[in-house]
Each structure stands twice: as structure tokens, then as C-alpha cells.
């Protein structure tokens, strides 16, 4: 792949990220509520499990992945 193609791909990716950032800024309250709901549900499931395996606690990469997927899904609805 040549340099021009790579810069074109980069440009498209930057535009997509800018749109994602704008959506987050415009819908931050909705997103915060949704995240808190997911955390509460995951914590409830954790405490309902008899094993209480701490490695299953929703955190870190789980949160990052959830956020990216949630924003992507919500943006598609619009």
C-alpha cells in the first residue's frame, strides 16, 4: 500500500473519531446512565455467582470495549 492510500485511510479514521467524540459530548448524560446501569448489572451478576471469581469483575478493557461498542451502536441508530 502506498503512502497516499495510507494518508487517505488515516484521514477517514480521524474523521470517524471526531464524529465519535462529538456524539459522546452531545450525549454524555445518556452514556453515563447506560454505563452505570451496565456496571450495576455486572456487579449484581458477580455477587449472584457462588464462585466470586474476582477476575470476572467488569473493569479496564471491559469498560473500554463496552464504551466503543455502545457509542458505535447508538450512532448507527441516528
Helices and strands as residue ranges (DSSP letters): H 3-26, H 28-48, G 54-56, H 61-77
